[in-house]
Amino acid sequence: MKRRFVLMCVGLGVLYSATSCSEKKEEKEEQVKYLVTSAWQKDTTITKEYVSQIHAYQHIEVRALEKGYLQKIYVDEGQHVQQGQLMFQIMPMVYKAELQKSKAEASYVNLEYQNTKQLADKNVVSKNELALAQAKLDKANAEVGLAKTHLDFTTIRAPFSGMMDHFQARLGSLVDEGDLLTTLSDNSKMWVYFNVPEAEYLSYKAHARNEDETKVNLKMANNEVFQYPGVVQTIEADFNNETGNIAFRATFPNPKGLLRNGETGSVLMTVPLKNALIIPQKATFEVLEKKFVYVVDKNNVVHQKEVTVASEMPQLYIISGGLAASDKIMLEGIRKVKDGDKISFTYQDPKVVASHLKVYSE
């Protein structure tokens, strides 16, 4: 009996001890406090990135103006040429012969005109015959001018200073009128085209009141930012009904010739935002590529809520939907709770939270 009594007492002691430890552990868990804050509103700026196409200020096709054999090429592919510099020569012999023929005919008609004029001055022939002789002379002189133009067209010169592209015809090739010989690009400044959605276009027009606010930057294909900023100078007249976008054109100086026609990149445009709703990135979590936060209600119960991210900044998200400025959100411990849990928390003012993060303001 004594032994049974002792064993009973020991068992009750162990049970009491285990119950006591369990109660202390639950009490300790209940005492865990999480950090909670709210979104804050602030005037700020964000950098929008738009896919762009880069074009030379002037980019033309150089074509043959006359038919003939390509007799000489005075330039090389990739060469920089000056305005008026000789580029190609089409064999001119036929056109020289036509010019000489036209000049000879014009000389003959001119003699006829002079004889007719002398007779008209003596009233031997009528004034109508003199007018007819004058018309023949004018026609002959026009034929000379036309033949000279055809001869001049066999010599092709650079219409402006620029960079040569590869040749489409080789020395000795028979080219026809209108055949492509090469292309020429003036890369001294570049036109960069990019499409802007309607809502962002309206925001741009509302804030771009001076040239400083129309400046943009260009991120090149190697992810480096081009050293010279550009200026938005042209906006097309119509929106694309299928995409809801409108085309912008920014002009960039290109003194070192780094940019070439046909390159791609991204235009970086700084856009001001009024009363933007901002939250720390660490207050969010992702489920199936959607962003969520834990909102704490008046009973200290957390609820999972999806938010719409309008833009991303270092350590911050700008929220465009799903959250109100008055909502309390969990800042830390979001991996330790689940929807419907009741928590104990410490509230931290958004201004204190913001002081530890990077915020861009106007």
C-alpha positions in Angstrom: 0.0 0.0 0.0 2.8 2.4 0.9 4.6 1.6 -2.4 1.4 2.2 -4.4 0.8 5.5 -2.6 4.3 6.7 -3.3 4.0 5.8 -7.0 0.7 7.7 -7.1 2.3 10.8 -5.6 5.2 10.7 -8.0 2.8 10.4 -11.0 0.7 13.3 -9.8 3.9 15.3 -9.3 5.1 14.6 -12.9 1.6 15.4 -14.3 1.5 18.6 -12.4 5.0 19.5 -13.6 4.2 18.8 -17.2 0.9 20.7 -17.0 2.7 23.6 -15.4 5.4 23.7 -18.1 2.7 23.5 -20.8 0.8 26.4 -19.3 4.0 28.4 -19.0 4.9 27.7 -22.7 1.4 28.7 -23.9 1.7 31.8 -21.7 5.1 32.6 -23.2 3.7 32.1 -26.8 0.8 34.4 -26.1 3.3 37.1 -24.9 5.0 37.3 -28.3 4.4 40.7 -29.8 4.6 41.4 -33.5 5.5 44.7 -35.1 2.7 46.4 -36.9 2.5 49.6 -38.9 0.4 51.3 -41.6 0.9 52.5 -45.1 1.8 56.2 -45.5 1.0 58.7 -48.2 3.7 60.9 -49.7 4.4 63.0 -52.8 7.2 61.1 -54.5 8.6 60.3 -57.9 9.1 57.0 -59.7 11.1 56.0 -62.7 9.1 54.4 -65.5 10.8 52.2 -68.0 9.6 52.0 -71.6 10.9 49.7 -74.3 12.2 51.9 -77.2 13.6 51.8 -80.7 16.6 54.0 -81.6 16.7 55.7 -85.0 19.2 58.0 -86.6 18.2 61.7 -87.0 18.5 61.1 -90.7 18.5 57.7 -92.3 18.1 57.3 -96.1 18.6 54.8 -98.8 21.1 55.8 -101.5 19.8 54.6 -104.9 21.0 54.8 -108.4 19.4 57.5 -110.4 20.4 56.2 -113.8 21.0 52.8 -115.4 24.5 51.7 -116.1 27.6 49.9 -114.9 28.9 50.8 -111.4 32.3 52.2 -112.6 33.8 53.5 -109.3 33.2 53.4 -105.6 35.0 56.2 -103.7 33.9 55.2 -100.2 34.0 52.2 -97.9 31.4 50.5 -95.7 31.2 52.0 -92.2 33.0 55.1 -93.4 32.0 58.6 -92.2 31.4 60.8 -95.2 31.0 64.6 -95.5 28.1 66.3 -97.2 28.8 66.6 -101.0 31.6 63.9 -100.9 31.7 61.7 -104.0 30.4 58.2 -103.3 29.6 56.3 -106.5 30.2 56.7 -110.3 28.0 55.1 -112.9 29.6 54.7 -116.3 28.8 58.1 -118.0 29.8 57.6 -121.6 26.3 57.3 -123.1 25.1 60.3 -121.1 28.1 62.3 -122.3 27.3 61.5 -125.9 23.6 62.5 -125.4 24.8 65.8 -123.9 27.1 66.5 -126.9 24.3 65.6 -129.3 21.9 67.9 -127.5 24.4 70.8 -127.6 25.0 70.3 -131.3 21.3 70.4 -132.0 20.9 73.5 -129.8 23.7 75.2 -131.8 22.0 74.4 -135.1 18.6 75.7 -133.9 20.3 78.8 -132.5 21.7 79.6 -136.0 18.2 79.2 -137.5 16.8 81.5 -134.9 19.5 84.2 -135.6 18.7 84.1 -139.3 15.0 84.3 -138.7 15.5 87.2 -136.4 17.5 89.2 -139.0 14.8 88.6 -141.6 12.1 89.5 -139.1 13.9 92.8 -138.3 13.8 93.6 -142.1 10.1 92.6 -142.2 10.9 89.8 -144.6 9.3 87.1 -142.4 6.4 87.5 -140.0 6.6 87.8 -136.2 4.9 84.4 -135.9 7.8 82.7 -137.7 10.2 84.4 -135.3 8.2 83.2 -132.3 8.3 79.7 -133.8 12.1 79.8 -134.2 12.3 81.1 -130.6 10.3 78.1 -129.3 12.5 75.7 -131.2 15.6 77.2 -129.6 14.0 77.0 -126.1 13.2 73.4 -126.7 16.7 72.6 -127.8 18.2 74.4 -124.8 15.8 72.4 -122.5 17.1 69.2 -124.2 20.6 70.3 -123.3 19.6 70.8 -119.7 17.9 67.4 -119.5 20.9 65.7 -121.0 23.2 67.4 -118.5 20.9 66.4 -115.6 21.1 62.7 -116.7 24.9 63.0 -116.9 25.0 64.6 -113.4 22.9 61.7 -112.1 25.7 59.2 -112.9 27.7 60.9 -110.1 26.3 60.2 -106.7 27.4 62.4 -103.8 26.5 62.3 -100.1 23.4 64.5 -99.5 24.5 65.0 -95.8 27.3 64.1 -93.5 26.8 60.6 -92.0 27.9 57.0 -91.6 27.9 54.6 -94.6 26.2 51.2 -94.3 27.2 48.0 -96.3 27.1 48.0 -100.1 24.1 46.5 -101.9 26.0 46.6 -105.3 29.6 45.9 -106.0 32.1 47.4 -108.4 31.2 46.5 -112.0 27.6 45.6 -111.3 24.9 46.6 -113.7 22.5 48.7 -111.8 19.1 49.9 -112.9 17.4 53.2 -112.1 16.2 53.1 -108.5 18.5 50.2 -107.4 19.7 50.4 -103.8 23.4 51.0 -103.4 23.7 51.6 -99.7 22.2 53.5 -96.8 23.5 56.6 -95.0 22.8 57.6 -91.4 23.3 60.9 -89.7 24.0 59.8 -86.1 24.9 63.2 -84.7 21.6 63.0 -82.8 19.2 60.1 -82.3 15.5 59.9 -82.3 14.2 57.3 -79.7 10.6 56.2 -80.0 8.6 54.7 -77.1 4.9 54.0 -76.4 3.2 55.5 -73.3 -0.2 54.3 -71.9 -3.0 56.8 -71.9 -3.1 57.3 -68.1 0.6 58.0 -68.0 0.4 60.3 -71.0 -2.3 62.4 -69.1 -0.1 62.5 -66.0 2.9 63.6 -68.1 1.0 66.4 -69.8 -0.3 67.6 -66.4 3.3 67.9 -65.0 5.6 68.6 -67.9 5.4 72.4 -67.9 9.1 73.1 -68.7 12.0 71.5 -70.4 13.5 70.1 -67.3 10.5 67.9 -66.7 10.7 66.5 -70.2 14.2 65.1 -69.8 14.6 61.4 -70.0 17.5 58.9 -69.9 18.3 55.9 -72.0 19.2 52.5 -70.7 21.1 50.7 -73.4 21.1 47.0 -74.3 24.0 46.3 -71.9 21.9 47.8 -69.0 24.2 50.8 -68.8 22.6 54.3 -68.9 23.6 56.5 -71.8 25.7 59.4 -70.5 23.7 62.1 -72.3 20.1 62.8 -71.3 17.5 63.3 -74.0 14.4 65.5 -74.3 10.9 64.5 -75.2 10.1 66.8 -78.2 7.3 65.1 -80.1 4.2 63.2 -79.3 2.1 61.6 -82.0 -1.3 62.9 -82.8 -3.4 59.7 -82.3 -3.6 56.9 -79.8 -3.4 53.3 -81.0 -6.9 51.9 -80.4 -5.6 48.3 -80.1 -3.0 49.0 -77.4 -4.2 52.2 -75.8 -0.8 53.7 -76.2 0.6 56.9 -77.8 4.1 57.2 -79.3 6.6 59.6 -77.8 9.8 60.7 -79.5 12.9 61.8 -77.5 16.0 63.3 -79.0 19.4 62.4 -77.7 22.7 64.0 -78.6 25.2 61.5 -79.8 28.6 63.3 -80.0 30.7 60.2 -79.7 28.7 58.2 -82.2 28.0 55.4 -79.7 24.4 55.0 -80.7 23.6 53.6 -84.1 20.4 53.3 -86.2 18.4 50.2 -85.3 19.6 49.7 -81.7 17.1 49.0 -78.9 17.0 50.1 -75.3 14.7 51.4 -72.7 13.7 55.0 -72.0 13.7 56.0 -68.3 11.2 58.7 -67.5 10.8 60.2 -64.0 7.1 60.5 -63.1 5.8 62.5 -60.1 3.1 61.0 -57.9 0.8 62.9 -55.6 -0.2 61.2 -52.3 1.2 57.9 -53.3 0.3 55.0 -50.9 3.6 53.4 -49.8 4.4 50.3 -47.8 7.7 48.5 -47.1 8.4 45.5 -49.4 9.1 43.3 -46.3 5.5 43.7 -45.2 4.4 41.7 -48.3 4.5 38.0 -49.3 3.8 36.4 -52.6 1.4 33.6 -53.5 1.2 32.5 -57.1 2.8 35.7 -58.3 0.4 37.8 -56.4 1.3 40.2 -53.6 -0.4 39.9 -50.2 -0.2 41.6 -46.8 -1.6 40.7 -43.4 -4.1 43.3 -42.2 -4.9 43.5 -38.5 -8.5 44.2 -37.6 -9.9 45.9 -34.5 -10.0 42.5 -32.7 -6.3 42.0 -33.3 -7.0 39.2 -35.8 -4.9 39.0 -39.0 -6.5 38.7 -42.4 -4.7 37.9 -45.7 -5.3 40.6 -48.2 -4.2 41.0 -51.8 -2.7 44.3 -52.9 -2.0 45.8 -56.3 1.6 47.1 -56.8 1.7 50.1 -59.1 5.4 50.6 -58.9 8.5 49.4 -57.2 11.3 51.4 -55.5 14.2 50.2 -53.4 12.7 48.6 -50.3 9.3 50.0 -51.1 6.1 49.3 -53.0 3.6 51.9 -54.2 0.1 50.4 -53.8 -2.7 51.3 -56.2 -5.4 49.0 -54.8 -6.4 46.6 -52.0 -5.2 48.7 -49.1 -6.3 51.8 -47.3 -4.1 54.3 -45.5 -5.9 53.5 -42.2 -5.3 49.8 -42.4 -2.8 48.3 -40.0 -0.4 45.8 -41.6 2.1 43.3 -40.1 5.6 44.5 -40.7 7.5 41.6 -39.2 6.6 37.9 -38.4 4.4 37.4 -41.4 5.9 33.9 -41.9 4.9 32.9 -38.3 1.1 33.6 -38.5 -1.8 32.4 -40.7 -5.1 33.9 -41.7 -7.4 34.2 -38.8 -4.8 34.2 -36.0 -5.2 36.6 -33.1 -2.0 38.3 -32.3 -0.4 40.7 -29.8 1.4 43.6 -31.4 3.4 46.8 -31.1 2.4 49.6 -33.4 5.2 51.6 -35.0 4.4 54.9 -36.7 4.9 54.9 -40.5 7.2 57.9 -40.2 9.6 55.9 -38.0 9.5 53.0 -40.4 10.1 55.3 -43.3 13.1 56.8 -41.6 14.9 53.5 -42.0 14.0 53.1 -45.6 14.8 54.9 -48.8 11.9 57.2 -50.0 12.1 59.4 -53.0 10.3 62.7 -52.6 9.7 65.6 -54.9 
